[in-house]
Amino acid sequence: MNKILLIEDNLEVRENTAEILELANYQVTTAENGKVGVEKALESTPDLIICDIMMPVLDGYGVLHLLNKNPILKNIPFIFLTAKAERSDFRKGMEMGADDYITKPFTDIELLNSIERRLRKVELLKKEYAPDVDGVHAFMKDIGHTDALKALSEDRNINHYRKKQLIYSEGNHPGRLYFVVKGKVKTFKSNDDGKELTIGLYKEGDFFGYVALLESSIYRETAEALEDTDIAVIPREDFESLINTNPEVSRRFIRILANNVTEKEDQLLGLAYNSLRKRVADSLITLQKKYSRPGQETFSIHISREDLANIAGTATESLIRTLSDFRNEKLIEIKDGFIYIVNEKKLASMLN
């Protein structure tokens, strides 16, 4: 049962709000002013704090200021209650770190929905993600279900890209975030001779193109549609607004991106020292992990041999010979351009 601290000087509002919260199965502690509220927060760390702004002894801004100085309490979701609706008050509260702002009079649904959103957000941020590209994508997918980021991908212009069509190019300046509505996308880097290496794969529900936005730099890779793909285009300003106004999301996202360095190092190590057979096998397993559907017994994918070679970091001719060997060894099947993984266990444990 989640614990909520309600700080409100008006007795009637305090009692009515506490009753609503208790009926919603929350454990409620109340305080009649800001000073008492801070003391009760220190005594028993709540899961969420609801606080009025205009109060005697210590107002809501003072409460939030003191909580932010305490390492244990500063990350507790904080919702302001106030009868004042001026924009300046709203901005002041949010800039100080408040998570939401509810104006009196409010409905039961408004209050409970706000609480549920904040508590879901906390649970999301407690979740651990793998320190690799898949971890980044899992995190983006999860926060895509929260109201803030989900709204980014809704009611946006949808651009259609045909197979092999470029979405953005290495060296260009970013102006938007991309969300895959339907289809598949790859990102790759090219050397001076035009040889490509695929460094990222994206599917429906994935965001991409965010690294350059966060770094305020140019794109360090090129993005291309692997098949006919629909993409929602999100202005840079909207993405930056989310990052700048949600510090917990920002911190978690940056931490995962930092951990992604390990995955890139492993990729480079594999390209440098793994045999051709192992690189091709690993590429097939990577595609399976990325694009397999729930309940799919035998994974299959239609991908050009050139694209698969770019993922494995080898020449197309060498890839074709290796796929032929895998088919003879009954590790895969090839039919009508589709590659079927028949023996996942042997592919995944391929020796160098």
C-alpha positions in Angstrom: 0.0 0.0 0.0 1.5 3.3 -1.1 2.0 6.0 1.6 0.8 9.6 0.9 1.6 12.6 2.9 -1.1 15.3 2.6 -0.1 18.8 3.7 -3.0 21.2 3.8 -4.0 24.0 6.2 -7.7 24.0 5.4 -9.4 21.4 7.7 -12.3 20.7 5.4 -10.1 20.2 2.3 -7.6 18.2 4.3 -10.3 15.8 5.6 -12.2 15.4 2.4 -9.0 14.8 0.4 -7.7 12.3 2.9 -11.0 10.4 2.7 -10.8 10.2 -1.1 -7.3 8.8 -0.9 -8.1 6.3 1.8 -11.1 5.0 -0.3 -8.6 4.6 -3.2 -6.6 2.3 -0.9 -3.7 4.7 0.0 -2.2 5.0 3.5 -2.6 8.7 4.3 -0.8 10.9 6.8 -1.9 14.5 7.1 -0.2 17.7 8.3 -1.8 21.1 9.0 1.1 23.2 7.8 4.4 23.0 6.0 6.6 22.8 9.1 4.6 19.8 10.5 4.6 18.3 7.0 8.4 18.3 6.7 8.7 16.8 10.2 6.3 14.0 9.2 8.1 13.4 6.0 11.4 12.9 7.9 9.7 10.6 10.4 8.2 8.2 7.8 9.3 8.6 4.2 6.2 8.7 2.1 5.8 7.4 -1.5 4.2 10.7 -2.6 3.6 14.2 -1.2 0.6 16.4 -1.9 1.1 19.9 -0.6 -0.9 23.2 -0.6 1.0 26.3 -1.5 -0.5 29.1 0.6 0.0 28.0 4.2 1.0 29.6 7.5 4.4 28.9 9.2 5.9 27.4 6.1 4.4 27.6 2.6 4.5 24.9 -0.1 7.5 26.4 -1.8 9.4 26.3 1.5 8.4 22.7 2.0 9.7 21.7 -1.5 12.9 23.7 -0.9 13.6 21.8 2.3 12.8 18.4 0.8 15.1 19.0 -2.1 18.0 19.5 0.4 17.4 16.0 1.9 19.0 13.2 -0.2 16.3 10.7 1.0 13.3 12.9 0.3 14.3 15.0 -2.7 13.2 12.4 -5.3 9.7 11.7 -3.8 7.0 12.7 -6.3 5.6 16.1 -5.2 2.2 17.5 -6.3 1.1 21.1 -5.5 -2.4 21.9 -4.6 -3.5 25.6 -4.9 -6.3 27.9 -5.6 -4.0 30.2 -7.5 -4.0 29.5 -11.2 -1.5 32.2 -12.5 1.1 30.9 -14.9 3.9 32.4 -12.9 3.0 30.3 -9.9 2.9 27.2 -12.1 6.3 27.9 -13.5 7.9 28.6 -10.2 6.6 25.3 -8.8 7.8 23.3 -11.7 11.2 25.0 -11.9 11.7 24.1 -8.2 11.1 20.4 -9.0 7.4 19.8 -8.5 6.0 16.9 -10.5 2.5 18.2 -11.0 0.2 21.1 -10.2 -3.5 20.7 -9.4 -5.7 23.8 -9.1 -8.6 23.9 -6.6 -11.4 23.0 -7.0 -10.4 19.7 -8.4 -12.3 16.5 -9.1 -11.6 13.1 -7.5 -10.5 11.7 -10.9 -8.1 14.6 -11.6 -6.4 14.0 -8.2 -6.2 10.2 -8.5 -5.0 10.2 -12.1 -2.2 12.6 -11.2 -1.2 10.4 -8.3 -1.3 7.2 -10.4 0.9 8.8 -13.1 3.5 9.9 -10.6 3.7 6.5 -8.9 3.9 4.7 -12.2 6.8 6.9 -13.2 8.7 6.1 -10.0 8.2 2.4 -10.6 9.5 2.8 -14.1 12.6 4.6 -12.9 13.4 1.8 -10.4 13.4 -0.7 -13.2 16.8 -2.0 -14.2 17.8 -2.0 -17.9 20.6 -3.8 -19.6 23.7 -1.6 -20.2 23.5 -2.0 -24.0 21.6 -0.9 -27.1 18.7 -3.2 -26.2 18.5 -1.6 -22.8 18.2 1.8 -24.4 15.4 0.6 -26.6 13.6 -1.1 -23.8 13.8 2.0 -21.7 12.5 4.2 -24.6 9.7 1.7 -25.2 8.7 1.7 -21.5 8.7 5.5 -21.1 6.8 5.7 -24.3 3.8 4.4 -22.3 4.0 7.3 -19.8 1.9 10.3 -20.7 4.7 12.7 -21.4 6.6 10.6 -24.0 3.6 8.9 -25.4 2.2 12.3 -26.3 5.3 12.9 -28.4 4.4 10.2 -30.8 0.7 10.9 -31.0 -1.0 13.2 -33.5 2.3 13.8 -35.4 3.0 14.1 -39.0 3.6 10.6 -40.4 6.2 10.3 -43.1 6.4 7.3 -45.4 9.8 6.0 -46.4 10.3 3.4 -49.1 12.8 0.5 -48.8 16.4 1.8 -49.0 15.2 5.5 -48.6 17.5 7.6 -46.4 15.9 9.2 -43.3 18.8 11.3 -42.3 22.5 11.4 -43.2 25.8 11.4 -41.3 27.1 14.9 -40.8 23.8 16.7 -40.9 22.4 18.7 -37.9 19.4 17.1 -36.1 16.1 18.9 -36.0 13.8 16.2 -34.9 13.3 12.9 -33.1 11.9 9.9 -35.0 9.4 7.2 -33.9 8.8 4.0 -35.9 5.1 3.6 -36.4 5.5 0.7 -38.8 8.4 -1.0 -40.5 12.2 -1.4 -39.8 15.1 1.0 -39.8 18.8 0.6 -39.7 21.6 3.1 -38.8 25.0 2.7 -40.3 28.4 4.3 -40.7 30.5 4.5 -44.0 34.2 4.7 -44.6 35.9 6.7 -47.3 35.6 3.8 -49.7 31.8 3.7 -49.2 31.9 0.4 -47.2 29.1 0.3 -44.6 28.8 -1.1 -41.1 25.3 -1.3 -39.5 25.4 -0.1 -35.9 21.7 0.1 -35.0 18.4 -1.7 -35.8 14.9 -0.3 -35.0 11.4 -1.6 -35.2 7.8 -0.5 -34.5 7.6 1.3 -31.2 11.3 2.5 -31.2 12.6 6.0 -31.0 15.8 6.9 -32.9 18.0 9.8 -33.8 18.1 11.0 -30.1 21.8 10.8 -29.5 22.7 13.8 -31.7 19.8 15.7 -30.1 21.1 15.0 -26.6 24.7 15.9 -27.6 23.7 19.0 -29.5 25.9 17.7 -32.3 25.7 16.4 -35.8 24.5 12.9 -36.7 27.3 10.4 -36.5 25.5 7.8 -38.5 23.0 7.5 -41.4 19.5 6.2 -41.0 17.8 4.2 -43.8 14.5 2.2 -44.1 15.1 -1.5 -44.3 11.6 -1.9 -45.7 8.6 0.3 -46.4 8.3 2.2 -43.2 6.0 4.8 -41.5 7.7 7.2 -39.1 6.3 9.9 -36.8 8.4 13.1 -36.9 8.7 14.9 -33.6 10.2 18.5 -33.4 13.4 18.8 -31.5 11.8 21.4 -29.2 9.2 18.9 -27.9 11.8 16.3 -27.2 14.1 18.7 -25.4 11.1 20.0 -23.3 10.5 16.5 -22.1 14.1 15.9 -21.1 14.5 19.3 -19.5 11.3 19.1 -17.4 11.7 15.4 -16.3 15.0 15.2 -14.5 14.5 11.6 -13.5 13.9 10.5 -17.1 16.9 12.6 -18.2 19.2 11.1 -15.6 18.2 7.5 -16.4 18.4 8.0 -20.1 21.9 9.5 -20.0 23.0 6.7 -17.7 21.9 4.1 -20.1 23.5 5.9 -23.0 26.8 6.0 -21.1 26.6 2.3 -20.4 26.0 1.7 -24.1 29.8 2.3 -24.6 30.4 -1.2 -23.3 28.1 -2.7 -26.0 29.9 -0.7 -28.7 33.3 -2.0 -27.4 32.0 -5.6 -27.6 30.9 -5.0 -31.1 34.3 -3.7 -32.1 36.0 -6.5 -30.4 33.9 -9.0 -32.3 34.6 -7.4 -35.6 38.3 -7.4 -34.9 38.7 -10.9 -33.6 35.7 -13.1 -34.3 35.7 -15.5 -37.3 33.5 -14.9 -40.2 31.2 -17.7 -39.2 30.7 -16.4 -35.8 30.1 -12.8 -37.0 27.4 -14.1 -39.3 25.9 -16.3 -36.7 25.8 -13.4 -34.2 24.2 -11.2 -36.7 21.4 -13.7 -37.3 20.8 -14.0 -33.6 20.8 -10.2 -33.2 18.1 -10.0 -35.9 16.1 -12.6 -34.1 16.2 -10.9 -30.8 15.3 -7.6 -32.4 12.5 -8.6 -34.8 11.0 -11.8 -33.5 7.3 -11.7 -32.6 5.8 -13.2 -29.4 4.8 -16.8 -30.0 6.8 -17.1 -33.2 8.1 -20.7 -33.4 10.6 -20.3 -36.2 12.0 -16.9 -36.8 12.3 -15.7 -40.4 13.3 -12.4 -41.9 13.5 -11.0 -45.4 16.7 -9.0 -45.6 19.0 -8.2 -48.5 22.3 -10.0 -48.4 24.1 -6.7 -48.6 22.3 -5.4 -45.5 23.1 -8.6 -43.6 26.7 -8.3 -44.7 26.8 -4.8 -43.4 25.5 -6.0 -40.0 28.2 -8.8 -39.9 30.9 -6.5 -41.1 31.9 -8.6 -44.1 31.8 -8.6 -47.9 28.5 -9.7 -49.5 30.2 -12.6 -51.4 31.7 -13.9 -48.1 28.3 -13.7 -46.4 26.5 -15.6 -49.2 29.1 -18.4 -48.9 28.7 -18.6 -45.1 24.9 -18.7 -45.4 25.2 -21.5 -47.9 27.4 -23.4 -45.3 24.9 -22.8 -42.6 22.1 -24.1 -44.8 24.1 -27.3 -45.5 24.7 -27.7 -41.8 20.9 -27.3 -41.2 21.3 -24.3 -39.0 19.1 -22.1 -41.3 16.8 -22.5 -44.3 16.5 -20.1 -47.2 13.3 -19.8 -49.2 12.0 -17.0 -51.5 14.6 -14.6 -50.1 13.6 -15.3 -46.4 16.1 -16.7 -44.0 14.7 -19.1 -41.4 16.6 -19.9 -38.2 16.3 -23.6 -37.7 18.9 -24.2 -34.9 19.1 -21.2 -32.7 21.1 -22.9 -30.0 24.0 -23.9 -32.3 24.1 -20.4 -33.9 24.2 -18.7 -30.6 27.0 -20.9 -29.3 29.0 -20.8 -32.5 32.7 -21.1 -31.7 35.4 -18.9 -33.2 
